[in-house]
Amino acid sequence: MLRATSSRFTAWDIVFCREYDMLRKVLIVEDADICTATLEIALVKVPGLIVEFAATAEHALKLLSMGDVSALITDIHLPRMDGFELIEQVRAQPGFVNLPILVISGDTDPQTPDRLERLGVDAYFPKPYSPAQVRQKLEHLIYAYKPVV
């Protein structure tokens, strides 16, 4: 995994991954440091993965507007704009209609899974969750994802 602020990959690694269409970027939207750390540890074994973090939905929308994101992982409970609104705004953009979206949340509302399904979320992991299951689902989704152009 290549974290956006990391230099663990060399320039050759990045060129190699791009040449073989292996480099993927996932955007994690989470305001709790312990949760981002847990996900980062879980995703370290995914080859060719770049991870970027946003603590707010507004920041996530700015990063998404720059393009080149292969998947979105978000919490529901975020400051100012919640995850539901973030997902609605992402899905409203033609280029992100098919973007894989995974939600990890401690939300206890029994309506949450149905609401997320109606919004087109690909996977929902209620807390506590298995980081290994998130990694497995993410790998499956990002390597099947073809962006809309």
Beta strands, then each sheet from edge to edge (+ up, - down):
strand 1: 2-3
strand 2: 24-29
strand 3: 49-54
strand 4: 71-74
strand 5: 101-105
strand 6: 123-126
sheet 1: 1+ 3+ 2+ 4+ 5+ 6+
end
